[in-house]
């Protein structure tokens, strides 16, 4: 689950899994939550976008694990 209205300036290095936090004004930096959603979809997961008031947490992301 990803908060529809939240942005976290950063990016995920898909090879190493490292997270780089920075400012959105940096043209090389994207929204970390967008990268997280892309990573979930690449691993055949499901991404649900929810408004802030329906999110179970205030971090911008939440997960339900199968196992």
N, C-alpha and C positions, 0 to 999 in steps of 0.2 A: 504494500500500500504506500502510495506516495501522495503527499499533500499537494493539491493543485495550485496553491497560492504561495508556497514556500520556495525560496531559492537559497542554495548554499554555494558560494563561489568556490569552485574547485574542479578537479578532474581526477579520474581513476586511470592509472596506468594498467591497461588490460593484461600486459605480460607479467608484471611483477605483483599486481594487486595493490601497489602503493597509492596513497591518496595525497594529492598536492592541493593545498588550500591557498587561495590568493584572492585578489579582487576581481570582480566582473569587468572592470574597465580594462584589464589586461586582455588583449585580443586572443591570446592562447588559452585562456581560461573559460570554461563553460560552467554550466550549472551541474554540481555534483549529483543532484537527484536525477537529472536527465541521464547522466552517465550510468548511474545505478540501475535505472529502468532499462536502459539498453543492455546492460550486462545480464540482468534477469531474463530478458527476452532471448538473448543469445544462448542461454542455457535451458531454453524451453520452459521457463517459468511464466507465471501470470502476473501482470502488473495491473493494479487497480488504482485509479486516480480518484481521490476523495477530497471534498472541501475540508478546510481546516477543522470545522466544528464536528465532523464525523470521524476524524482521525483518533485512534486510541492513544496516541502519544503526541507530544509537542515537538518532537525532534525532526519532523519532516518525512520520516519513513518508519514503517513497521513491517514485520514479516510474520507469516505463519509457516512453520516448517512441517514437512510431511512426516518426518521420522522423529 
